[in-house]
Each structure stands twice: as C-alpha cells, then as structure tokens.
C-alpha cells in the first residue's frame, strides 16, 4: 500500500535531522533572548516614565530634600549626613531651579543619581568635578539635565526669551559656611567641547578669554557684565537644537554673607 502525500509533498513522517534540531533550538533561544531584552527595555522605560512623573510631582527623594531648605536657611548638616558629596544649594528667582548641588568623583557619577545618592533618571545638579567645592575659584560650572516641566535645569530656556531675561536678574548660591548672591549677566549658546566655557579649573588668567567669548556668543547680555575681575558661576544644560549644543546662564557673584542655619 502506497502512502498518500501530505500537504507538504512528503510521504509519511520523517525523523528530523540533527541540523534541523539545532536550528530549532537556536530559534527558540533567540526568541527567548529577544523576549527578555524587550521585557527589560519595557521595565526601564516604565521606570523612567515613573521617575519623570515623580520628579514633576515631587517624588519622595525630592520632597525629602526640599524639606531641608526653609526660606534662606539650608540644613547642610542633614544634607551632608545624607550624602557627603553635597556642596551647595542653588536657586534662581522665578524658576523651578531650587536644588542641592553635589560634586562627584567625575562628571558622570550624578547623571543618574539624585542628591541622596539613589538612582534617578533625572540625575542631580552637580558641580564640575575639577572645580573647587568651596566655590573660591574665579569660574565654576554647575551642570544639570534639561528636563520637562522646567525641572532640574529645564528652566534655563526661559532666559532665551528677551523679556524674561530682562526682568529676572537674581539667584542665590547657598554654601555650608556662607551665602553668595548672584546676578544673571548673560545667556549663551555653546558647544559642549568648548575649551573656554568648559575648560576647568579656570584661574584668573583665563577670565579675560571667558569675558571675550561671552561677548561674542551671548544671546542676551547685560551691559558691561561680566568683567575679567568678576567671580562667575555658570549653569549649563543640554539644548534641544543639537547633540553637543549647550545653554549656559552666566552669573556673577555680587555679594557674600554669613549662612543662615536651618
């Protein structure tokens, strides 16, 4: 009796070859691997969305940190107990910029950690790792992510509007031993690899070049500011117009007073 052909044109059952079994096993392994990668990607994306939502709505860590500042008084003893990398607290009037500042071992450590040292996709506001944590140098740079809802350094974009720049001039840098009053003097578009803006540490001999560069690049600048004799603190964040483009807000120190204790 002859076997009838099946729908694939073969006759009867055939034992799968070793090569076919190996191919099937590899196929299953690839499917499982892709599934695991997809699951991990979804988990990371979900956490990032949750983290951004928590930041926008005052997550636990942010609320805990915010409670350590009352008016002009910052409890650095409690901040340093949470994380010894905390070195300052920065605020810019009429923006959401009101955060502790940390300095890590390099400029990557706090890209994905908050000021308590816990993981956060929003990162921290951090001082350039080559700058002095006591803010005694002529020029120092603070960095932070450009976040939605004006969080972290997202509100630096506001100073690209001439009206907002003209109407808002003040900020404050709180340190454990003193408080520095800041005057916003220029907003600049710069390249992330610009050696004048990001060449740190910068001594007094570098300040004339910085002042000249600001005069060339400033989107907006107040008359006569900054000068080569000023102490300048720059706030830097990413810009949406290019991978390496940065927005910098340059502030000169116009006053120093004893720190209020929380």
C-alpha positions as MATLAB code, in Angstrom:
seq = 'XXXXXXXXXXXXXXXXXXXXXXXXXXXXXXXXXXXXXXXXXXXXXXXXXXXXXXXXXXXXXXXXXXXXXXXXXXXXXXXXXXXXXXXXXXXXXXXXXXXXXXXXXXXXXXXXXXXXXXXXXXXXXXXXXXXXXXXXXXXXXXXXXXXXXXXXXXXXXXXXXXXXXXXXXXXXXXXXXXXXXXXXXXXXXXXXXXXXXXXXXXXXXXXXXXXXXXXXXXXXXXXXXXXXXXXXXXXXXXXXXXXXXXXXXXXXXXXXXXXXXX';
ca = [
       0.000    0.000    0.000;
       1.413    3.344   -1.015;
       1.457    6.281    1.407;
      -0.549    9.301    0.385;
       1.333   12.583    0.016;
       0.760   15.086    2.829;
       0.208   18.796    2.305;
       3.957   19.440    2.176;
       4.536   16.960   -0.566;
       6.370   14.449    1.617;
       5.391   10.846    2.247;
       4.938    9.678    5.822;
       6.700   11.043    8.903;
      10.396   11.713    8.722;
      12.750   11.884   11.678;
      14.150   15.445   11.974;
      17.830   15.702   11.195;
      20.387   16.828   13.766;
      20.878   20.079   11.864;
      17.141   20.770   11.987;
      17.016   20.112   15.745;
      19.941   22.500   16.307;
      18.290   25.155   14.153;
      15.026   24.840   16.092;
      16.856   25.096   19.415;
      18.723   28.189   18.248;
      15.485   29.699   17.019;
      13.848   29.172   20.417;
      16.896   30.649   22.187;
      16.797   33.748   20.000;
      13.064   34.199   20.636;
      13.602   33.893   24.398;
      16.549   36.308   24.308;
      14.550   38.862   22.342;
      11.674   38.467   24.766;
      13.955   39.086   27.767;
      15.537   42.143   26.108;
      12.097   43.531   25.269;
      10.872   42.936   28.824;
      13.928   44.700   30.260;
      13.507   47.610   27.845;
       9.857   47.956   28.822;
      10.788   47.836   32.522;
      13.467   50.524   32.110;
      11.097   52.702   30.064;
       8.351   52.292   32.647;
      10.745   53.250   35.438;
      11.984   56.282   33.504;
       8.394   57.417   32.975;
       7.629   56.870   36.638;
      10.798   58.736   37.640;
       9.931   61.696   35.401;
       6.387   61.703   36.800;
       7.714   61.561   40.355;
      10.062   64.452   39.662;
       7.292   66.508   38.096;
       5.032   65.858   41.059;
       7.582   65.944   43.868;
       8.857   62.407   44.410;
       9.848   61.082   47.823;
      13.534   61.994   47.489;
      12.776   65.444   46.113;
      10.282   66.128   48.871;
      12.768   64.892   51.477;
      15.470   67.191   50.101;
      13.129   70.162   49.723;
      12.242   69.893   53.411;
      15.887   70.640   54.281;
      15.591   74.198   52.977;
      13.355   76.780   54.619;
      13.472   80.272   53.189;
      17.132   81.277   53.106;
      18.164   78.612   55.613;
      19.605   75.303   54.397;
      20.278   72.412   56.775;
      23.678   71.369   55.450;
      24.285   69.178   58.470;
      21.361   66.960   57.453;
      22.258   67.154   53.749;
      25.849   66.104   54.407;
      24.630   63.294   56.634;
      22.563   62.030   53.690;
      25.414   62.448   51.218;
      28.868   63.971   51.857;
      29.097   64.896   48.157;
      26.609   67.754   48.713;
      28.470   71.054   48.479;
      25.875   73.776   47.836;
      22.275   74.670   47.066;
      21.346   76.833   44.067;
      18.196   78.852   43.414;
      17.318   81.134   40.500;
      14.446   83.551   41.069;
      11.151   82.936   39.257;
      12.185   79.494   38.018;
      11.934   75.919   39.293;
      15.695   75.907   39.904;
      15.917   75.280   43.651;
      18.126   72.244   44.244;
      21.043   70.906   46.232;
      24.362   70.718   44.379;
      26.722   67.738   44.555;
      30.246   67.117   43.317;
      31.134   63.578   42.298;
      34.394   61.848   41.525;
      33.810   62.680   37.839;
      31.204   64.393   35.667;
      29.267   61.180   35.042;
      28.540   59.948   38.559;
      25.467   62.111   39.168;
      23.954   61.950   35.702;
      21.682   59.184   37.012;
      21.765   59.632   40.802;
      19.868   62.121   42.908;
      21.452   64.196   45.653;
      20.903   61.411   48.193;
      22.943   59.031   46.015;
      19.909   56.963   44.952;
      19.274   56.076   41.308;
      17.284   58.686   39.410;
      16.903   59.117   35.661;
      16.730   62.856   36.311;
      20.139   62.937   37.950;
      21.319   65.838   40.120;
      22.595   69.352   39.768;
      26.331   68.812   40.043;
      29.476   70.886   40.158;
      32.163   70.216   37.554;
      34.374   67.651   39.262;
      37.508   69.705   38.601;
      36.105   72.793   40.330;
      36.582   73.649   43.985;
      33.649   72.532   46.146;
      34.057   75.628   48.360;
      33.471   77.981   45.379;
      36.619   80.057   45.806;
      37.730   79.933   42.162;
      37.072   82.729   39.621;
      34.929   80.482   37.409;
      32.924   77.367   38.268;
      30.341   75.378   36.306;
      27.161   73.691   37.514;
      25.505   71.113   35.261;
      22.054   69.541   35.163;
      19.724   67.678   32.834;
      17.281   69.566   30.636;
      14.019   68.080   31.932;
      10.368   68.550   31.020;
       8.094   70.771   33.109;
      11.060   73.091   33.769;
      12.578   70.644   36.256;
      16.299   70.416   37.014;
      17.860   72.901   34.561;
      14.959   72.837   32.080;
      14.004   76.389   33.054;
      17.274   77.804   31.710;
      15.371   78.011   28.410;
      13.280   80.808   29.890;
      16.294   83.115   29.679;
      16.360   82.717   25.900;
      13.292   84.963   25.917;
      14.435   88.588   25.968;
      11.576   89.775   28.162;
      12.219   87.099   30.784;
      15.971   87.726   30.684;
      15.488   91.458   31.188;
      13.050   91.039   34.068;
      14.902   88.350   36.033;
      18.400   89.006   37.275;
      18.897   87.271   40.604;
      19.880   83.950   42.060;
      21.461   82.567   45.234;
      24.145   80.001   45.928;
      23.974   78.650   49.470;
      27.152   77.123   50.917;
      27.702   75.487   54.312;
      29.671   78.492   55.620;
      28.291   81.433   53.607;
      25.747   82.546   51.004;
      26.633   84.054   47.629;
      24.270   86.481   45.890;
      24.205   86.020   42.126;
      23.381   88.428   39.327;
      22.497   86.876   35.977;
      24.640   88.637   33.398;
      24.408   86.603   30.173;
      22.833   83.610   28.472;
      24.942   81.815   25.879;
      24.625   79.002   23.331;
      27.829   76.948   23.306;
      29.378   73.681   22.201;
      29.873   71.006   24.863;
      33.539   70.723   23.864;
      34.286   74.448   24.004;
      37.507   74.785   25.988;
      36.752   78.312   27.204;
      33.391   77.542   28.803;
      34.215   74.011   29.926;
      37.961   74.211   30.473;
      38.193   73.789   34.226;
      39.645   74.572   36.671;
      39.913   78.155   35.460;
      42.176   80.646   37.212;
      42.180   84.435   37.000;
      44.389   84.292   33.900;
      41.545   82.604   31.992;
      38.887   85.196   32.795;
      39.709   87.740   30.013;
      39.237   84.996   27.399;
      35.933   83.987   29.010;
      34.648   87.570   29.009;
      35.603   87.986   25.343;
      33.946   84.700   24.445;
      30.731   85.649   26.230;
      30.624   88.951   24.370;
      30.851   87.047   21.077;
      28.382   84.270   21.850;
      25.774   85.805   24.162;
      22.160   85.537   23.091;
      21.479   88.264   25.653;
      23.945   90.110   27.907;
      23.667   92.923   30.404;
      25.809   95.962   29.667;
      29.350   95.645   30.976;
      28.862   92.207   32.552;
      30.688   90.031   33.304;
      34.140   91.582   33.682;
      37.529   89.890   33.973;
      37.672   90.680   37.699;
      34.301   89.069   38.478;
      33.759   85.687   40.087;
      31.418   83.825   37.731;
      29.218   80.779   38.278;
      27.790   79.198   35.105;
      24.723   76.951   34.920;
      24.846   74.555   31.971;
      22.303   72.204   30.374;
      21.640   70.447   27.080;
      19.885   72.251   24.245;
      17.278   70.656   22.003;
      18.823   72.053   18.805;
      21.870   69.769   18.741;
      23.552   66.830   20.474;
      26.573   68.878   21.560;
      24.841   72.216   21.973;
      24.525   73.636   25.475;
      22.740   76.563   27.069;
      24.733   78.412   29.723;
      23.478   81.005   32.156;
      26.400   83.047   33.469;
      26.037   84.655   36.872;
      28.492   86.890   38.660;
      28.848   86.909   42.432;
      27.759   90.343   43.666;
      27.638   89.710   47.416;
      28.624   87.378   50.199;
      27.037   86.974   53.631;
      27.005   84.607   56.552;
      24.909   81.489   56.058;
      21.537   81.179   57.761;
      21.277   77.928   59.695;
      18.130   75.815   59.318;
];
